[in-house]
Amino acid sequence: MLGAILRNWYVLILIPAIFFSLAYLATHRIQDVYASRCQILLRAQETYDYQSQISRGLGLSNRSGGYEYTAGQMKIIKSTTILDDVIDSLDLNVSYFIVGRIRVTELFQHVPFEVEYNKFSKPVFGQRFDLSIQTADSYRLQYEVDGVSKDKVFRFEELVLDDGLYLRVKKATSITGRNIDTYKDARYQFQITSDNRLLNKLKSAISVSNIDFTSIIEVTLKDEIPERAVKVLERIASTYIQTTIQGQTDINKNTLKYIDKQLREITEIINSIEDELENYKEEKEILSLSREEESQFGLLADLESEEKAQQMQLNSL
């Protein structure tokens, strides 16, 4: 037994070395995932809340209002409206990659070209396009259409309509004839993701939580590129703040219009009561009314006002 082991000593060294190499390659190919966080302080509601006013008038408490408001804002942050704005403003549909000897690394910034596309182009979504820069004015594009490999050369800024595509590749200003050799050796890839798929991916990567007993919500985003995670969180926060301010402004404007309308109607009622009083005095040919008659007209005015107030509450409900 010992003799057999000594005769095959190289196997004892070779097998661990092979497994170590495979493990190293596997772990090196695994994409790192980072988590970025931001916190948003919720402002107190500054709009006129008819429901809370009525609830207090009826003697009902509104203790859960704060929690319900916070929970609602947490859902708004992950809403389609907010995330669609983030996707469009940061051009997240197009992903860029650089191909290395062992792994393919995704890039977010410092890409020497930019891809524009048409969302109605069928072969665009989902597949990887291989791109290599040939000259300061041209590039090579490799892709597949219906299982057939394509290998073509196009000029930068040229609209690519071949094989049902609708693409335009713009080069960065850093590419010139003098430094073209630094880009020719690199191999790039890009992939275009549809809005729906990217939206679902972004929603699954975002988590929103409330810090206990505070009006602060924390947004966490997991991403392979930390710089992109920071940019996305900054855009989510700014879009949420702008949307919230605009919503409060619209509510306050509509409330003000409603109050102005009610004031005009109440003013018209008061004026009509005064006209009735004057007409009554003219019909009776008297210069002044008795205290009792004045009190009756005053009571009539109060009843009219009370009726209008009740109608306002009914409209609010």
Secondary structure as a PSIPRED ss2 file (coil, helix, strand):
# PSIPRED VFORMAT (PSIPRED V4.0)

   1 M C   1.000  0.000  0.000
   2 L H   0.000  1.000  0.000
   3 G H   0.000  1.000  0.000
   4 A H   0.000  1.000  0.000
   5 I H   0.000  1.000  0.000
   6 L H   0.000  1.000  0.000
   7 R H   0.000  1.000  0.000
   8 N C   1.000  0.000  0.000
   9 W H   0.000  1.000  0.000
  10 Y H   0.000  1.000  0.000
  11 V H   0.000  1.000  0.000
  12 L H   0.000  1.000  0.000
  13 I H   0.000  1.000  0.000
  14 L H   0.000  1.000  0.000
  15 I H   0.000  1.000  0.000
  16 P H   0.000  1.000  0.000
  17 A H   0.000  1.000  0.000
  18 I H   0.000  1.000  0.000
  19 F H   0.000  1.000  0.000
  20 F H   0.000  1.000  0.000
  21 S H   0.000  1.000  0.000
  22 L H   0.000  1.000  0.000
  23 A H   0.000  1.000  0.000
  24 Y H   0.000  1.000  0.000
  25 L H   0.000  1.000  0.000
  26 A H   0.000  1.000  0.000
  27 T H   0.000  1.000  0.000
  28 H H   0.000  1.000  0.000
  29 R H   0.000  1.000  0.000
  30 I C   1.000  0.000  0.000
  31 Q C   1.000  0.000  0.000
  32 D C   1.000  0.000  0.000
  33 V C   1.000  0.000  0.000
  34 Y E   0.000  0.000  1.000
  35 A E   0.000  0.000  1.000
  36 S E   0.000  0.000  1.000
  37 R E   0.000  0.000  1.000
  38 C E   0.000  0.000  1.000
  39 Q E   0.000  0.000  1.000
  40 I E   0.000  0.000  1.000
  41 L E   0.000  0.000  1.000
  42 L C   1.000  0.000  0.000
  43 R C   1.000  0.000  0.000
  44 A C   1.000  0.000  0.000
  45 Q C   1.000  0.000  0.000
  46 E C   1.000  0.000  0.000
  47 T C   1.000  0.000  0.000
  48 Y C   1.000  0.000  0.000
  49 D C   1.000  0.000  0.000
  50 Y H   0.000  1.000  0.000
  51 Q H   0.000  1.000  0.000
  52 S H   0.000  1.000  0.000
  53 Q H   0.000  1.000  0.000
  54 I H   0.000  1.000  0.000
  55 S H   0.000  1.000  0.000
  56 R H   0.000  1.000  0.000
  57 G H   0.000  1.000  0.000
  58 L C   1.000  0.000  0.000
  59 G C   1.000  0.000  0.000
  60 L C   1.000  0.000  0.000
  61 S C   1.000  0.000  0.000
  62 N C   1.000  0.000  0.000
  63 R C   1.000  0.000  0.000
  64 S C   1.000  0.000  0.000
  65 G H   0.000  1.000  0.000
  66 G H   0.000  1.000  0.000
  67 Y H   0.000  1.000  0.000
  68 E H   0.000  1.000  0.000
  69 Y H   0.000  1.000  0.000
  70 T H   0.000  1.000  0.000
  71 A H   0.000  1.000  0.000
  72 G H   0.000  1.000  0.000
  73 Q H   0.000  1.000  0.000
  74 M H   0.000  1.000  0.000
  75 K H   0.000  1.000  0.000
  76 I H   0.000  1.000  0.000
  77 I H   0.000  1.000  0.000
  78 K C   1.000  0.000  0.000
  79 S C   1.000  0.000  0.000
  80 T H   0.000  1.000  0.000
  81 T H   0.000  1.000  0.000
  82 I H   0.000  1.000  0.000
  83 L H   0.000  1.000  0.000
  84 D H   0.000  1.000  0.000
  85 D H   0.000  1.000  0.000
  86 V H   0.000  1.000  0.000
  87 I H   0.000  1.000  0.000
  88 D H   0.000  1.000  0.000
  89 S H   0.000  1.000  0.000
  90 L H   0.000  1.000  0.000
  91 D C   1.000  0.000  0.000
  92 L C   1.000  0.000  0.000
  93 N C   1.000  0.000  0.000
  94 V E   0.000  0.000  1.000
  95 S E   0.000  0.000  1.000
  96 Y E   0.000  0.000  1.000
  97 F E   0.000  0.000  1.000
  98 I E   0.000  0.000  1.000
  99 V E   0.000  0.000  1.000
 100 G C   1.000  0.000  0.000
 101 R C   1.000  0.000  0.000
 102 I C   1.000  0.000  0.000
 103 R C   1.000  0.000  0.000
 104 V E   0.000  0.000  1.000
 105 T E   0.000  0.000  1.000
 106 E E   0.000  0.000  1.000
 107 L E   0.000  0.000  1.000
 108 F C   1.000  0.000  0.000
 109 Q C   1.000  0.000  0.000
 110 H C   1.000  0.000  0.000
 111 V C   1.000  0.000  0.000
 112 P C   1.000  0.000  0.000
 113 F E   0.000  0.000  1.000
 114 E E   0.000  0.000  1.000
 115 V E   0.000  0.000  1.000
 116 E E   0.000  0.000  1.000
 117 Y E   0.000  0.000  1.000
 118 N C   1.000  0.000  0.000
 119 K C   1.000  0.000  0.000
 120 F C   1.000  0.000  0.000
 121 S C   1.000  0.000  0.000
 122 K C   1.000  0.000  0.000
 123 P C   1.000  0.000  0.000
 124 V C   1.000  0.000  0.000
 125 F E   0.000  0.000  1.000
 126 G C   1.000  0.000  0.000
 127 Q C   1.000  0.000  0.000
 128 R E   0.000  0.000  1.000
 129 F E   0.000  0.000  1.000
 130 D E   0.000  0.000  1.000
 131 L E   0.000  0.000  1.000
 132 S E   0.000  0.000  1.000
 133 I E   0.000  0.000  1.000
 134 Q C   1.000  0.000  0.000
 135 T C   1.000  0.000  0.000
 136 A C   1.000  0.000  0.000
 137 D C   1.000  0.000  0.000
 138 S E   0.000  0.000  1.000
 139 Y E   0.000  0.000  1.000
 140 R E   0.000  0.000  1.000
 141 L E   0.000  0.000  1.000
 142 Q E   0.000  0.000  1.000
 143 Y E   0.000  0.000  1.000
 144 E E   0.000  0.000  1.000
 145 V E   0.000  0.000  1.000
 146 D C   1.000  0.000  0.000
 147 G C   1.000  0.000  0.000
 148 V E   0.000  0.000  1.000
 149 S E   0.000  0.000  1.000
 150 K E   0.000  0.000  1.000
 151 D E   0.000  0.000  1.000
 152 K E   0.000  0.000  1.000
 153 V E   0.000  0.000  1.000
 154 F E   0.000  0.000  1.000
 155 R E   0.000  0.000  1.000
 156 F C   1.000  0.000  0.000
 157 E C   1.000  0.000  0.000
 158 E C   1.000  0.000  0.000
 159 L E   0.000  0.000  1.000
 160 V E   0.000  0.000  1.000
 161 L C   1.000  0.000  0.000
 162 D H   0.000  1.000  0.000
 163 D H   0.000  1.000  0.000
 164 G H   0.000  1.000  0.000
 165 L C   1.000  0.000  0.000
 166 Y C   1.000  0.000  0.000
 167 L E   0.000  0.000  1.000
 168 R E   0.000  0.000  1.000
 169 V E   0.000  0.000  1.000
 170 K E   0.000  0.000  1.000
 171 K E   0.000  0.000  1.000
 172 A C   1.000  0.000  0.000
 173 T C   1.000  0.000  0.000
 174 S C   1.000  0.000  0.000
 175 I C   1.000  0.000  0.000
 176 T C   1.000  0.000  0.000
 177 G C   1.000  0.000  0.000
 178 R C   1.000  0.000  0.000
 179 N C   1.000  0.000  0.000
 180 I H   0.000  1.000  0.000
 181 D H   0.000  1.000  0.000
 182 T H   0.000  1.000  0.000
 183 Y H   0.000  1.000  0.000
 184 K H   0.000  1.000  0.000
 185 D C   1.000  0.000  0.000
 186 A C   1.000  0.000  0.000
 187 R C   1.000  0.000  0.000
 188 Y E   0.000  0.000  1.000
 189 Q E   0.000  0.000  1.000
 190 F E   0.000  0.000  1.000
 191 Q E   0.000  0.000  1.000
 192 I E   0.000  0.000  1.000
 193 T C   1.000  0.000  0.000
 194 S C   1.000  0.000  0.000
 195 D H   0.000  1.000  0.000
 196 N H   0.000  1.000  0.000
 197 R H   0.000  1.000  0.000
 198 L H   0.000  1.000  0.000
 199 L H   0.000  1.000  0.000
 200 N H   0.000  1.000  0.000
 201 K H   0.000  1.000  0.000
 202 L H   0.000  1.000  0.000
 203 K H   0.000  1.000  0.000
 204 S H   0.000  1.000  0.000
 205 A H   0.000  1.000  0.000
 206 I E   0.000  0.000  1.000
 207 S E   0.000  0.000  1.000
 208 V E   0.000  0.000  1.000
 209 S E   0.000  0.000  1.000
 210 N E   0.000  0.000  1.000
 211 I C   1.000  0.000  0.000
 212 D C   1.000  0.000  0.000
 213 F C   1.000  0.000  0.000
 214 T C   1.000  0.000  0.000
 215 S C   1.000  0.000  0.000
 216 I E   0.000  0.000  1.000
 217 I E   0.000  0.000  1.000
 218 E E   0.000  0.000  1.000
 219 V E   0.000  0.000  1.000
 220 T E   0.000  0.000  1.000
 221 L E   0.000  0.000  1.000
 222 K E   0.000  0.000  1.000
 223 D E   0.000  0.000  1.000
 224 E C   1.000  0.000  0.000
 225 I C   1.000  0.000  0.000
 226 P H   0.000  1.000  0.000
 227 E H   0.000  1.000  0.000
 228 R H   0.000  1.000  0.000
 229 A H   0.000  1.000  0.000
 230 V H   0.000  1.000  0.000
 231 K H   0.000  1.000  0.000
 232 V H   0.000  1.000  0.000
 233 L H   0.000  1.000  0.000
 234 E H   0.000  1.000  0.000
 235 R H   0.000  1.000  0.000
 236 I H   0.000  1.000  0.000
 237 A H   0.000  1.000  0.000
 238 S H   0.000  1.000  0.000
 239 T H   0.000  1.000  0.000
 240 Y H   0.000  1.000  0.000
 241 I H   0.000  1.000  0.000
 242 Q H   0.000  1.000  0.000
 243 T H   0.000  1.000  0.000
 244 T H   0.000  1.000  0.000
 245 I H   0.000  1.000  0.000
 246 Q H   0.000  1.000  0.000
 247 G H   0.000  1.000  0.000
 248 Q H   0.000  1.000  0.000
 249 T H   0.000  1.000  0.000
 250 D H   0.000  1.000  0.000
 251 I H   0.000  1.000  0.000
 252 N H   0.000  1.000  0.000
 253 K H   0.000  1.000  0.000
 254 N H   0.000  1.000  0.000
 255 T H   0.000  1.000  0.000
 256 L H   0.000  1.000  0.000
 257 K H   0.000  1.000  0.000
 258 Y H   0.000  1.000  0.000
 259 I H   0.000  1.000  0.000
 260 D H   0.000  1.000  0.000
 261 K H   0.000  1.000  0.000
 262 Q H   0.000  1.000  0.000
 263 L H   0.000  1.000  0.000
 264 R H   0.000  1.000  0.000
 265 E H   0.000  1.000  0.000
 266 I H   0.000  1.000  0.000
 267 T H   0.000  1.000  0.000
 268 E H   0.000  1.000  0.000
 269 I H   0.000  1.000  0.000
 270 I H   0.000  1.000  0.000
 271 N H   0.000  1.000  0.000
 272 S H   0.000  1.000  0.000
 273 I H   0.000  1.000  0.000
 274 E H   0.000  1.000  0.000
 275 D H   0.000  1.000  0.000
 276 E H   0.000  1.000  0.000
 277 L H   0.000  1.000  0.000
 278 E H   0.000  1.000  0.000
 279 N H   0.000  1.000  0.000
 280 Y H   0.000  1.000  0.000
 281 K H   0.000  1.000  0.000
 282 E H   0.000  1.000  0.000
 283 E H   0.000  1.000  0.000
 284 K H   0.000  1.000  0.000
 285 E C   1.000  0.000  0.000
 286 I C   1.000  0.000  0.000
 287 L C   1.000  0.000  0.000
 288 S C   1.000  0.000  0.000
 289 L C   1.000  0.000  0.000
 290 S C   1.000  0.000  0.000
 291 R H   0.000  1.000  0.000
 292 E H   0.000  1.000  0.000
 293 E H   0.000  1.000  0.000
 294 E H   0.000  1.000  0.000
 295 S H   0.000  1.000  0.000
 296 Q H   0.000  1.000  0.000
 297 F H   0.000  1.000  0.000
 298 G H   0.000  1.000  0.000
 299 L H   0.000  1.000  0.000
 300 L H   0.000  1.000  0.000
 301 A H   0.000  1.000  0.000
 302 D H   0.000  1.000  0.000
 303 L H   0.000  1.000  0.000
 304 E H   0.000  1.000  0.000
 305 S H   0.000  1.000  0.000
 306 E H   0.000  1.000  0.000
 307 E H   0.000  1.000  0.000
 308 K H   0.000  1.000  0.000
 309 A H   0.000  1.000  0.000
 310 Q H   0.000  1.000  0.000
 311 Q H   0.000  1.000  0.000
 312 M H   0.000  1.000  0.000
 313 Q H   0.000  1.000  0.000
 314 L H   0.000  1.000  0.000
 315 N H   0.000  1.000  0.000
 316 S H   0.000  1.000  0.000
 317 L C   1.000  0.000  0.000
